[in-house]
């Protein structure tokens, strides 16, 4: 969040950092070339591997795409499993199998969210090859989805899908630290599918995030339509890559929002949700998995799902079909 003005505007600091960005981009090109040449070792697994990742730092809507892929693969008769790094997880040993009730402080918030929504096998490990081998050894999976593994070349992949924020796109188009890119933009030409979260231009594979039901964080009570809160004021809490996306979504339902943005993967404490009034508190599902232990009766969350336009859905099915038929 501190670098947004530098990466997504015309901040002079970006120019000062540009030489470092050239070095960084060159190192990333060299690293990928060494893996492709076999100098650095990559491991191929006996099942197809689908990588879903970002080219840029920060949230793009990748997790809902992973969940959507799990559902698509199951509908096609496959048995998918998910591997992830377990970002910021503090487990004392790896790998870790993740379930709906796992502690996100140990294994990461997004893996817990994926396990809760899909009930599919999820294994996290900073070494994704080890995570994938554990997944195959302990569960009956015939396809692996690697969450946020685009730059993890030690694991050979059959399909690469990159998710892009439709509003911020690639920022100033520069690599870290002058811009938000983990790899140069030319990398997009090598992947099988680029999915745009938001209104895409003609020919782009576009999807939106939809969600109109509010659920209680403490698990009590029935869900209610988000439209019921139209005209009311709420505290909106979001610790995701771009909190503004959540606030904008609520305002589309005429909800009056008091914004409480937090850094991505924020580790909540009860005081973060304590306000000097009795107004409802709404948060994202990713925040919910970290707050359910101390949430109150007025705390709700909003699950979202990826909705693909017809052309994008067809392209995704074609990509998956070509991968699974190999």
NUNU-161154 format. One record per atom (N, C-alpha, C): residue in three letters; x, y, z. Coordinates in pm, whole numbers, padded with zeros to 5 digits, always signed. Layout:
REM NUNU-161154
ALAXYZ
...
***
This chain:
REM NUNU-161154
UNK+00083-00120+00000
UNK+00000+00000+00000
UNK+00087+00126+00000
UNK+00205+00119+00065
UNK+00292+00236+00071
UNK+00348+00270-00066
UNK+00360+00171-00155
UNK+00423+00192-00283
UNK+00323+00221-00395
UNK+00193+00223-00363
UNK+00094+00241-00469
UNK+00117+00368-00549
UNK+00149+00478-00482
UNK+00169+00604-00552
UNK+00289+00597-00646
UNK+00388+00517-00610
UNK+00508+00503-00694
UNK+00480+00411-00812
UNK+00414+00300-00785
UNK+00395+00198-00887
UNK+00280+00228-00983
UNK+00178+00298-00934
UNK+00058+00318-01016
UNK+00035+00464-01052
UNK+00136+00545-01036
UNK+00126+00686-01076
UNK+00252+00728-01149
UNK+00283+00855-01144
UNK+00403+00909-01210
UNK+00495+00970-01105
UNK+00522+00893-01004
UNK+00604+00939-00892
UNK+00751+00945-00934
UNK+00822+01052-00900
UNK+00963+01064-00939
UNK+01052+00956-00878
UNK+01012+00899-00766
UNK+01092+00794-00704
UNK+01106+00673-00796
UNK+01006+00650-00880
UNK+01014+00536-00973
UNK+01132+00552-01068
UNK+01155+00674-01114
UNK+01270+00697-01203
UNK+01402+00674-01132
UNK+01409+00712-01007
UNK+01532+00691-00930
UNK+01560+00542-00910
UNK+01452+00463-00900
UNK+01467+00320-00877
UNK+01481+00240-01006
UNK+01470+00306-01120
UNK+01469+00234-01248
UNK+01594+00149-01272
UNK+01715+00195-01240
UNK+01832+00108-01260
UNK+01821-00024-01182
UNK+01766-00018-01062
UNK+01747-00141-00985
UNK+01644-00231-01052
UNK+01542-00170-01113
UNK+01440-00248-01183
UNK+01501-00320-01304
UNK+01593-00255-01375
UNK+01660-00321-01488
UNK+01740-00442-01441
UNK+01809-00425-01330
UNK+01886-00536-01275
UNK+01792-00650-01235
UNK+01687-00615-01164
UNK+01591-00716-01118
UNK+01531-00791-01238
UNK+01486-00716-01339
UNK+01427-00780-01456
UNK+01525-00870-01527
UNK+01651-00827-01535
UNK+01753-00910-01599
UNK+01777-01038-01522
UNK+01780-01029-01391
UNK+01800-01149-01308
UNK+01684-01246-01326
UNK+01562-01195-01333
UNK+01447-01283-01350
UNK+01448-01350-01487
UNK+01489-01278-01591
UNK+01501-01340-01724
UNK+01606-01451-01723
UNK+01721-01421-01660
UNK+01829-01519-01654
UNK+01785-01642-01576
UNK+01718-01621-01464
UNK+01673-01734-01382
UNK+01581-01825-01460
UNK+01484-01766-01532
UNK+01392-01848-01610
UNK+01465-01922-01721
UNK+01562-01855-01785
UNK+01639-01919-01892
UNK+01720-02037-01838
UNK+01773-02024-01718
UNK+01851-02134-01660
UNK+01762-02254-01630
UNK+01640-02230-01587
UNK+01548-02342-01566
UNK+01511-02407-01699
UNK+01486-02326-01800
UNK+01447-02382-01929
UNK+01561-02460-01993
UNK+01685-02420-01966
UNK+01801-02489-02022
UNK+01840-02611-01940
UNK+01778-02630-01825
UNK+01810-02745-01742
UNK+01927-02724-01648
UNK+01982-02603-01646
UNK+02092-02574-01554
UNK+02041-02577-01410
UNK+01924-02516-01389
UNK+01854-02527-01261
UNK+01747-02634-01278
UNK+01731-02716-01177
UNK+01647-02834-01189
UNK+01499-02805-01172
UNK+01419-02858-01263
UNK+01274-02855-01252
UNK+01221-02997-01241
UNK+01113-03014-01168
UNK+01056-03146-01145
UNK+00922-03157-01215
UNK+00907-03261-01298
UNK+00778-03288-01361
UNK+00707-03398-01284
UNK+00580-03374-01256
UNK+00499-03469-01181
UNK+00419-03557-01276
UNK+00368-03669-01227
UNK+00295-03762-01315
UNK+00152-03718-01346
UNK+00111-03601-01296
UNK-00023-03550-01324
UNK-00009-03408-01379
UNK-00110-03359-01451
UNK-00104-03221-01502
UNK-00096-03119-01388
UNK-00021-03012-01412
UNK-00006-02903-01316
UNK-00053-02774-01382
UNK-00145-02705-01316
UNK-00199-02578-01364
UNK-00157-02470-01265
UNK-00082-02372-01311
UNK-00036-02262-01227
UNK-00128-02142-01246
UNK-00173-02085-01135
UNK-00249-01960-01137
UNK-00168-01858-01060
UNK-00128-01750-01126
UNK-00040-01655-01059
UNK-00061-01513-01105
UNK+00023-01426-01050
UNK+00022-01283-01082
UNK+00155-01245-01145
UNK+00151-01149-01233
UNK+00275-01089-01280
UNK+00314-00974-01189
UNK+00215-00915-01123
UNK+00240-00799-01039
UNK+00219-00832-00892
UNK+00277-00751-00806
UNK+00258-00764-00662
UNK+00119-00714-00626
UNK+00058-00778-00528
UNK-00072-00730-00482
UNK-00186-00814-00536
UNK-00304-00792-00481
UNK-00420-00873-00513
UNK-00476-00844-00651
UNK-00517-00951-00720
UNK-00579-00938-00851
UNK-00710-01015-00862
UNK-00745-01091-00757
UNK-00862-01178-00766
UNK-00824-01319-00802
UNK-00702-01357-00770
UNK-00650-01489-00805
UNK-00720-01601-00730
UNK-00747-01583-00601
UNK-00805-01691-00522
UNK-00943-01733-00573
UNK-01034-01641-00607
UNK-01161-01685-00666
UNK-01142-01762-00797
UNK-01038-01730-00874
UNK-01011-01805-00996
UNK-00969-01948-00962
UNK-00885-01964-00860
UNK-00845-02098-00816
UNK-00968-02179-00775
UNK-01056-02118-00698
UNK-01179-02185-00655
UNK-01264-02224-00775
UNK-01275-02133-00872
UNK-01352-02162-00994
UNK-01291-02279-01071
UNK-01159-02285-01077
UNK-01092-02396-01146
UNK-01121-02528-01078
UNK-01117-02530-00945
UNK-01149-02653-00872
UNK-01289-02701-00911
UNK-01385-02609-00915
UNK-01522-02647-00949
UNK-01533-02695-01093
UNK-01463-02629-01186
UNK-01466-02673-01325
UNK-01408-02811-01342
UNK-01295-02836-01279
UNK-01229-02966-01292
UNK-01314-03077-01231
UNK-01376-03050-01119
UNK-01465-03150-01059
UNK-01583-03181-01152
UNK-01637-03076-01213
UNK-01749-03097-01305
UNK-01707-03180-01425
UNK-01578-03178-01458
UNK-01526-03258-01570
UNK-01485-03398-01525
UNK-01512-03433-01399
UNK-01482-03566-01350
UNK-01342-03583-01295
UNK-01269-03472-01276
UNK-01133-03480-01224
UNK-01133-03466-01071
UNK-01016-03499-01013
UNK-00998-03491-00867
UNK-00883-03395-00837
UNK-00913-03265-00834
UNK-00806-03166-00817
UNK-00759-03152-00673
UNK-00635-03110-00659
UNK-00579-03069-00532
UNK-00505-02939-00553
UNK-00481-02865-00445
UNK-00418-02733-00453
UNK-00292-02732-00369
UNK-00185-02676-00425
UNK-00064-02651-00348
UNK-00040-02501-00345
UNK+00019-02456-00234
UNK+00045-02313-00216
UNK+00168-02297-00130
UNK+00223-02178-00135
UNK+00339-02146-00053
UNK+00303-02133+00095
UNK+00178-02096+00123
UNK+00140-02069+00262
UNK+00201-01939+00311
UNK+00180-01832+00232
UNK+00246-01704+00257
UNK+00225-01656+00400
UNK+00335-01623+00466
UNK+00340-01572+00603
UNK+00296-01675+00707
UNK+00279-01798+00667
UNK+00247-01903+00763
UNK+00364-01929+00856
UNK+00335-01953+00983
UNK+00439-01968+01084
UNK+00448-02110+01139
UNK+00406-02208+01061
UNK+00414-02347+01106
UNK+00559-02384+01136
UNK+00578-02472+01233
UNK+00713-02510+01272
UNK+00776-02609+01179
UNK+00696-02673+01094
UNK+00751-02769+00997
UNK+00661-02772+00874
UNK+00719-02814+00765
UNK+00648-02823+00637
UNK+00675-02961+00577
UNK+00581-03007+00492
UNK+00456-02947+00446
UNK+00345-02958+00549
UNK+00236-02883+00521
UNK+00119-02882+00608
UNK-00006-02906+00523
UNK-00087-03002+00564
UNK-00219-03018+00501
UNK-00313-02914+00563
UNK-00395-02855+00479
UNK-00483-02746+00524
UNK-00628-02791+00515
UNK-00703-02759+00620
UNK-00846-02790+00625
UNK-00923-02663+00660
UNK-01054-02672+00656
UNK-01136-02553+00681
UNK-01110-02493+00818
UNK-01076-02576+00916
UNK-01053-02526+01050
UNK-00907-02497+01083
UNK-00819-02504+00984
UNK-00676-02478+01009
UNK-00654-02334+01054
UNK-00546-02313+01128
UNK-00512-02180+01177
UNK-00441-02103+01065
UNK-00500-01995+01016
UNK-00436-01919+00907
UNK-00303-01858+00947
UNK-00280-01837+01077
UNK-00150-01784+01120
UNK-00039-01887+01098
UNK-00075-02014+01094
UNK+00024-02119+01073
UNK+00043-02152+00925
UNK-00065-02152+00848
UNK-00058-02202+00710
UNK-00092-02097+00605
UNK-00131-01975+00646
UNK-00167-01871+00550
UNK-00317-01860+00535
UNK-00363-01739+00506
UNK-00508-01715+00500
UNK-00573-01769+00372
UNK-00508-01751+00257
UNK-00569-01794+00132
UNK-00585-01946+00123
UNK-00486-02026+00166
UNK-00507-02171+00165
UNK-00625-02215+00252
UNK-00644-02151+00368
UNK-00758-02186+00453
UNK-00888-02151+00383
UNK-00891-02035+00318
UNK-01010-01994+00244
UNK-01042-02095+00133
UNK-00940-02136+00058
UNK-00962-02233-00051
UNK-01013-02366+00004
UNK-00953-02412+00113
UNK-00996-02538+00174
UNK-01140-02529+00223
UNK-01175-02415+00282
UNK-01310-02398+00335
UNK-01413-02394+00224
UNK-01383-02323+00116
UNK-01480-02308+00007
UNK-01493-02433-00079
UNK-01384-02506-00099
UNK-01386-02616-00196
UNK-01389-02755-00133
UNK-01342-02765-00007
UNK-01328-02896+00059
UNK-01239-02990-00022
UNK-01150-02934-00101
UNK-01057-03018-00176
UNK-00924-03024-00101
UNK-00839-03124-00129
UNK-00710-03133-00061
UNK-00624-03010-00091
UNK-00566-02952+00015
UNK-00477-02836+00003
UNK-00353-02865+00086
UNK-00235-02850+00026
UNK-00109-02868+00098
UNK-00024-02745+00076
UNK+00035-02693+00183
UNK+00120-02575+00171
UNK+00262-02610+00214
UNK+00355-02545+00145
UNK+00498-02564+00174
UNK+00572-02459+00093
UNK+00668-02387+00152
UNK+00748-02295+00071
UNK+00816-02364-00046
UNK+00843-02496-00034
UNK+00895-02575-00146
UNK+00777-02643-00214
UNK+00731-02586-00324
UNK+00608-02635-00385
UNK+00621-02776-00441
UNK+00740-02815-00484
UNK+00757-02952-00532
UNK+00728-03050-00419
UNK+00780-03022-00301
UNK+00753-03109-00186
UNK+00605-03107-00151
UNK+00541-02991-00160
UNK+00397-02983-00134
UNK+00320-03070-00233
UNK+00359-03063-00361
UNK+00288-03140-00463
UNK+00309-03290-00444
UNK+00429-03330-00410
UNK+00454-03473-00386
UNK+00375-03523-00266
UNK+00365-03441-00163
UNK+00285-03478-00047
UNK+00138-03490-00084
UNK+00090-03399-00166
UNK-00049-03403-00210
UNK-00078-03534-00282
UNK+00011-03575-00372
UNK-00011-03698-00448
UNK+00004-03822-00360
UNK+00091-03814-00261
UNK+00113-03930-00175
UNK-00002-03952-00076
UNK-00064-03844-00032
UNK-00162-03855+00076
UNK-00307-03844+00030
UNK-00329-03796-00094
UNK-00465-03777-00142
UNK-00480-03835-00282
UNK-00603-03864-00317
UNK-00632-03921-00449
UNK-00659-03808-00547
UNK-00552-03745-00596
UNK-00563-03632-00688
UNK-00507-03671-00825
UNK-00571-03621-00930
UNK-00519-03647-01064
UNK-00488-03519-01142
UNK-00496-03404-01077
UNK-00454-03277-01135
UNK-00423-03183-01019
UNK-00318-03102-01036
UNK-00274-03012-00930
UNK-00287-02868-00977
UNK-00344-02783-00891
UNK-00348-02639-00914
UNK-00246-02576-00820
UNK-00150-02506-00878
UNK-00048-02436-00798
UNK-00092-02291-00782
UNK-00128-02256-00660
UNK-00177-02121-00632
UNK-00058-02027-00614
UNK-00055-01922-00693
UNK+00050-01819-00685
UNK+00189-01880-00705
UNK+00204-01960-00811
UNK+00332-02025-00835
UNK+00395-01990-00968
UNK+00359-01875-01026
UNK+00407-01843-01160
UNK+00558-01835-01167
UNK+00622-01780-01064
UNK+00767-01764-01065
UNK+00839-01881-00998
UNK+00768-01985-00958
UNK+00830-02099-00890
UNK+00862-02206-00995
UNK+00971-02188-01068
UNK+01000-02271-01183
UNK+01052-02409-01149
UNK+01076-02437-01021
UNK+01121-02572-00984
UNK+01011-02675-01008
UNK+00887-02630-01021
UNK+00775-02719-01050
UNK+00732-02700-01195
UNK+00750-02804-01275
UNK+00711-02797-01416
UNK+00560-02786-01426
UNK+00514-02697-01511
UNK+00371-02674-01527
UNK+00327-02701-01669
UNK+00201-02745-01683
UNK+00142-02770-01815
UNK+00063-02651-01864
UNK+00009-02573-01772
UNK-00069-02455-01807
UNK-00032-02343-01711
UNK-00018-02222-01765
UNK+00003-02103-01683
UNK-00111-02005-01709
UNK-00176-01964-01602
UNK-00284-01865-01609
UNK-00244-01746-01524
UNK-00245-01628-01584
UNK-00211-01505-01512
UNK-00337-01423-01492
UNK-00357-01377-01370
UNK-00474-01295-01337
UNK-00428-01150-01321
UNK-00500-01058-01386
UNK-00462-00916-01389
UNK-00578-00832-01337
UNK-00547-00737-01251
UNK-00647-00641-01205
UNK-00686-00551-01321
UNK-00817-00549-01352
UNK-00862-00473-01468
UNK-00854-00323-01451
UNK-00841-00274-01328
UNK-00832-00130-01303
UNK-00686-00086-01301
UNK-00605-00149-01219
UNK-00466-00106-01204
UNK-00375-00163-01313
UNK-00419-00272-01376
UNK-00339-00338-01480
UNK-00197-00364-01431
UNK-00099-00313-01507
UNK+00042-00339-01474
UNK+00111-00213-01420
UNK+00030-00119-01373
UNK+00088+00002-01316
UNK+00172+00076-01418
UNK+00294+00114-01377
UNK+00382+00187-01469
UNK+00459+00094-01562
UNK+00432-00038-01553
UNK+00495-00133-01644
UNK+00638-00166-01611
UNK+00684-00126-01493
UNK+00823-00149-01454
UNK+00834-00262-01351
UNK+00951-00324-01348
UNK+00977-00429-01250
UNK+01008-00369-01114
UNK+00999-00455-01014
UNK+01038-00415-00879
UNK+01183-00365-00876
UNK+01215-00266-00795
UNK+01127-00192-00702
UNK+01066-00067-00764
UNK+01098-00037-00891
UNK+01045+00085-00953
UNK+00899+00072-00990
UNK+00852-00051-01008
UNK+00714-00079-01043
UNK+00666-00204-00975
UNK+00543-00249-01007
UNK+00486-00363-00934
UNK+00516-00499-00995
UNK+00593-00506-01105
UNK+00605-00632-01177
UNK+00711-00724-01118
UNK+00674-00852-01104
UNK+00767-00954-01058
UNK+00854-01005-01172
UNK+00805-00990-01294
UNK+00879-01026-01415
UNK+00845-00924-01522
UNK+00930-00910-01624
UNK+00899-00815-01732
UNK+00768-00849-01802
UNK+00704-00747-01859
UNK+00575-00766-01924
UNK+00579-00868-02038
UNK+00694-00885-02100
UNK+00705-00981-02209
UNK+00669-01122-02165
UNK+00674-01148-02036
UNK+00641-01281-01983
UNK+00498-01320-02017
UNK+00409-01223-02032
UNK+00269-01253-02063
UNK+00253-01324-02196
UNK+00348-01305-02288
UNK+00338-01370-02419
UNK+00365-01520-02411
UNK+00413-01568-02298
UNK+00450-01709-02287
UNK+00347-01792-02212
UNK+00241-01730-02158
UNK+00144-01804-02078
UNK+00026-01844-02167
UNK-00052-01941-02119
UNK-00164-01992-02198
UNK-00288-01904-02191
UNK-00305-01831-02078
UNK-00425-01750-02065
UNK-00401-01636-01968
UNK-00445-01516-02008
UNK-00444-01399-01920
UNK-00590-01363-01891
UNK-00626-01362-01763
UNK-00763-01333-01722
UNK-00767-01197-01654
UNK-00861-01113-01699
UNK-00872-00975-01651
UNK-00987-00965-01552
UNK-00957-00924-01430
UNK-01058-00906-01327
UNK-01119-00767-01341
UNK-01235-00762-01405
UNK-01301-00635-01431
UNK-01333-00623-01578
UNK-01372-00505-01617
UNK-01410-00483-01757
UNK-01288-00496-01847
UNK-01286-00598-01929
UNK-01176-00618-02020
UNK-01200-00550-02154
UNK-01092-00527-02227
UNK-01105-00472-02361
UNK-01146-00584-02457
UNK-01177-00545-02579
UNK-01219-00643-02680
UNK-01112-00751-02696
UNK-01157-00876-02692
UNK-01066-00987-02711
UNK-01000-01038-02585
UNK-01015-00966-02473
UNK-00955-01011-02348
UNK-01047-01110-02277
UNK-00987-01197-02197
UNK-01062-01294-02119
UNK-01100-01229-01986
UNK-01224-01181-01976
UNK-01264-01100-01862
UNK-01357-01176-01768
UNK-01345-01144-01639
UNK-01437-01198-01540
UNK-01464-01090-01436
UNK-01569-01112-01359
UNK-01602-01020-01250
UNK-01617-01102-01122
UNK-01607-01034-01009
UNK-01630-01097-00880
UNK-01770-01058-00832
UNK-01854-01157-00809
UNK-01991-01130-00766
UNK-02012-01187-00627
UNK-02095-01119-00550
UNK-02130-01164-00416
UNK-02237-01075-00360
UNK-02351-01130-00325
UNK-02461-01047-00277
UNK-02526-01101-00151
UNK-02456-01194-00082
UNK-02508-01251+00042
UNK-02410-01225+00156
UNK-02461-01177+00268
UNK-02380-01152+00387
UNK-02399-01267+00484
UNK-02288-01326+00528
UNK-02291-01435+00625
UNK-02230-01388+00756
UNK-02272-01447+00866
UNK-02219-01412+00997
UNK-02080-01472+01015
UNK-01985-01393+01061
UNK-01850-01442+01082
UNK-01847-01551+01188
UNK-01931-01538+01291
UNK-01931-01637+01398
UNK-02010-01763+01362
UNK-02065-01767+01239
UNK-02135-01886+01193
UNK-02277-01900+01242
UNK-02327-01803+01315
UNK-02462-01810+01369
UNK-02559-01732+01280
UNK-02679-01781+01271
UNK-02781-01709+01195
UNK-02773-01737+01046
UNK-02879-01700+00977
UNK-02889-01722+00833
UNK-02821-01608+00757
UNK-02790-01637+00632
UNK-02736-01531+00546
UNK-02848-01432+00512
UNK-02808-01313+00471
UNK-02907-01215+00428
UNK-02855-01140+00308
UNK-02944-01090+00224
UNK-02899-01019+00103
UNK-02823-00892+00139
UNK-02718-00866+00066
UNK-02643-00742+00085
UNK-02732-00621+00060
UNK-02830-00637-00028
UNK-02920-00525-00058
UNK-02999-00480+00065
UNK-03013-00567+00165
UNK-03082-00527+00288
UNK-03009-00415+00360
UNK-02879-00401+00333
UNK-02800-00296+00398
UNK-02793-00169+00314
UNK-02865-00166+00203
UNK-02868-00047+00121
UNK-02921+00073+00199
UNK-02848+00184+00192
UNK-02885+00304+00267
UNK-02833+00308+00409
UNK-02778+00196+00457
UNK-02723+00192+00593
UNK-02572+00219+00591
UNK-02520+00259+00705
UNK-02377+00283+00721
UNK-02313+00163+00790
UNK-02199+00117+00737
UNK-02129+00002+00794
UNK-01980+00034+00803
UNK-01912-00034+00892
UNK-01766-00036+00893
UNK-01722-00146+00798
UNK-01644-00110+00696
UNK-01596-00208+00598
UNK-01448-00232+00621
UNK-01413-00357+00649
UNK-01277-00396+00682
UNK-01222-00481+00568
UNK-01103-00448+00519
UNK-01045-00526+00409
UNK-00894-00528+00420
UNK-00839-00648+00437
UNK-00694-00667+00435
UNK-00655-00749+00314
UNK-00680-00695+00196
UNK-00653-00763+00069
UNK-00561-00675-00015
UNK-00524-00726-00133
UNK-00428-00653-00215
UNK-00476-00515-00257
UNK-00605-00503-00288
UNK-00662-00371-00322
UNK-00794-00355-00247
UNK-00789-00303-00123
UNK-00911-00289-00044
UNK-01021-00209-00112
UNK-00982-00114-00197
UNK-01083-00031-00263
UNK-01181-00114-00344
UNK-01137-00231-00395
UNK-01229-00314-00473
UNK-01347-00360-00386
UNK-01319-00394-00262
UNK-01426-00437-00170
UNK-01518-00321-00137
UNK-01461-00206-00109
UNK-01544-00090-00075
UNK-01633-00050-00194
UNK-01577-00055-00314
UNK-01655-00021-00434
UNK-01770-00119-00453
UNK-01745-00246-00425
UNK-01849-00348-00439
UNK-01966-00318-00345
UNK-01936-00283-00221
UNK-02043-00251-00126
UNK-02122-00129-00171
UNK-02054-00030-00223
UNK-02124+00093-00264
UNK-02215+00067-00384
UNK-02185-00033-00464
UNK-02275-00065-00576
UNK-02412-00110-00525
UNK-02418-00153-00399
UNK-02545-00192-00338
UNK-02600-00081-00248
UNK-02550+00040-00269
UNK-02596+00159-00198
UNK-02565+00154-00048
UNK-02464+00077-00010
UNK-02421+00072+00129
UNK-02329+00192+00155
UNK-02351+00260+00266
UNK-02262+00369+00305
UNK-02144+00311+00381
UNK-02025+00340+00334
UNK-01907+00269+00381
UNK-01814+00361+00461
UNK-01779+00316+00582
UNK-01667+00374+00657
UNK-01549+00281+00632
UNK-01449+00329+00562
UNK-01341+00242+00514
UNK-01237+00216+00622
UNK-01197+00088+00631
UNK-01089+00047+00720
UNK-00995-00045+00641
UNK-00908+00013+00558
UNK-00815-00071+00480
UNK-00698-00116+00566
UNK-00657-00240+00545
UNK-00540-00296+00611
UNK-00447-00355+00505
UNK-00320-00374+00538
UNK-00228-00438+00441
UNK-00274-00578+00405
UNK-00237-00622+00288
UNK-00269-00759+00245
UNK-00212-00859+00345
UNK-00291-00962+00376
UNK-00252-01068+00472
UNK-00235-01014+00614
UNK-00304-00906+00646
UNK-00293-00849+00781
UNK-00332-00951+00887
UNK-00256-00951+00996
UNK-00286-01040+01108
UNK-00371-00964+01209
UNK-00499-00993+01207
UNK-00595-00918+01287
UNK-00586-00954+01435
UNK-00618-00854+01516
UNK-00644-00874+01659
UNK-00782-00816+01686
UNK-00839-00851+01800
UNK-00976-00810+01829
UNK-00994-00658+01824
UNK-00890-00584+01864
UNK-00900-00438+01866
UNK-00920-00380+01726
UNK-00878-00451+01622
UNK-00894-00401+01485
UNK-01041-00392+01446
UNK-01125-00469+01513
UNK-01267-00472+01478
UNK-01353-00404+01583
UNK-01289-00333+01674
UNK-01362-00267+01782
UNK-01381-00120+01748
UNK-01508-00080+01733
UNK-01539+00057+01697
UNK-01633+00118+01803
UNK-01634+00250+01810
UNK-01707+00319+01916
UNK-01854+00341+01881
UNK-01917+00240+01822
UNK-02059+00248+01790
UNK-02110+00105+01770
UNK-02235+00091+01735
UNK-02296-00041+01717
UNK-02325-00070+01569
UNK-02256+00000+01479
UNK-02280-00021+01337
UNK-02233-00160+01295
UNK-02296-00219+01192
UNK-02250-00348+01141
UNK-02107-00337+01088
UNK-02036-00449+01092
UNK-01900-00458+01039
UNK-01900-00563+00929
UNK-01856-00524+00810
UNK-01848-00618+00699
UNK-01702-00635+00659
UNK-01666-00757+00622
UNK-01528-00786+00581
UNK-01530-00885+00466
UNK-01413-00906+00406
UNK-01400-01004+00300
UNK-01391-01144+00360
UNK-01410-01244+00275
UNK-01399-01382+00323
UNK-01257-01415+00364
UNK-01160-01356+00296
UNK-01020-01377+00333
UNK-00991-01322+00472
UNK-01054-01210+00509
UNK-01038-01157+00644
UNK-01111-01243+00745
UNK-01227-01297+00706
UNK-01308-01375+00797
UNK-01233-01493+00857
UNK-01151-01563+00776
UNK-01086-01683+00829
UNK-00987-01647+00940
UNK-00947-01520+00947
UNK-00855-01477+01054
UNK-00927-01412+01170
UNK-01054-01378+01152
UNK-01127-01304+01256
UNK-01237-01386+01324
UNK-01261-01507+01278
UNK-01376-01582+01329
UNK-01363-01616+01477
UNK-01239-01619+01529
UNK-01220-01654+01669
UNK-01261-01546+01767
UNK-01272-01420+01721
UNK-01309-01312+01813
UNK-01417-01221+01755
UNK-01490-01270+01657
UNK-01595-01189+01594
UNK-01718-01182+01684
UNK-01791-01072+01668
UNK-01914-01054+01743
UNK-02037-01072+01656
UNK-02151-01049+01715
UNK-02278-01071+01647
UNK-02301-00975+01531
UNK-02236-00859+01534
UNK-02257-00761+01426
UNK-02157-00774+01312
UNK-02071-00876+01315
UNK-01967-00892+01214
UNK-02012-00990+01105
UNK-02011-00942+00982
UNK-02048-01025+00868
UNK-01940-01025+00763
UNK-01947-01123+00673
UNK-01851-01128+00562
UNK-01923-01158+00432
UNK-01855-01130+00323
UNK-01917-01139+00191
UNK-01837-01234+00102
UNK-01881-01358+00085
UNK-01812-01446-00010
UNK-01833-01395-00153
UNK-01733-01411-00236
UNK-01745-01373-00377
UNK-01704-01490-00465
UNK-01750-01489-00587
UNK-01714-01592-00684
UNK-01680-01527-00816
UNK-01598-01597-00893
UNK-01559-01547-01025
UNK-01667-01583-01126
UNK-01715-01482-01196
UNK-01812-01503-01304
UNK-01747-01462-01436
UNK-01729-01559-01525
UNK-01661-01536-01652
UNK-01762-01502-01760
UNK-01723-01410-01849
UNK-01809-01388-01965
UNK-01801-01511-02055
UNK-01894-01524-02148
UNK-01906-01647-02228
UNK-01779-01678-02305
UNK-01718-01575-02364
UNK-01597-01598-02443
UNK-01482-01644-02355
UNK-01470-01583-02237
UNK-01362-01619-02146
UNK-01381-01762-02094
UNK-01506-01797-02062
UNK-01534-01932-02014
UNK-01497-02035-02119
UNK-01527-02005-02246
UNK-01494-02099-02354
UNK-01343-02113-02370
UNK-01271-02002-02361
UNK-01124-02008-02373
UNK-01063-02087-02258
UNK-01115-02067-02138
UNK-01062-02141-02024
UNK-01088-02291-02040
UNK-01207-02327-02085
UNK-01237-02470-02107
UNK-01144-02530-02211
UNK-01114-02455-02318
UNK-01023-02505-02422
UNK-00883-02528-02366
UNK-00836-02433-02282
UNK-00703-02446-02222
UNK-00696-02569-02132
UNK-00800-02587-02050
UNK-00802-02703-01960
UNK-00812-02833-02038
UNK-00893-02834-02144
UNK-00908-02955-02223
UNK-00776-02997-02287
UNK-00704-02901-02342
UNK-00576-02934-02406
UNK-00476-02987-02305
UNK-00484-02936-02182
UNK-00393-02980-02076
UNK-00429-03122-02031
UNK-00556-03149-02009
UNK-00597-03276-01951
UNK-00593-03390-02051
UNK-00593-03357-02180
UNK-00591-03462-02282
UNK-00451-03504-02322
UNK-00347-03439-02266
UNK-00211-03475-02301
UNK-00173-03612-02246
***
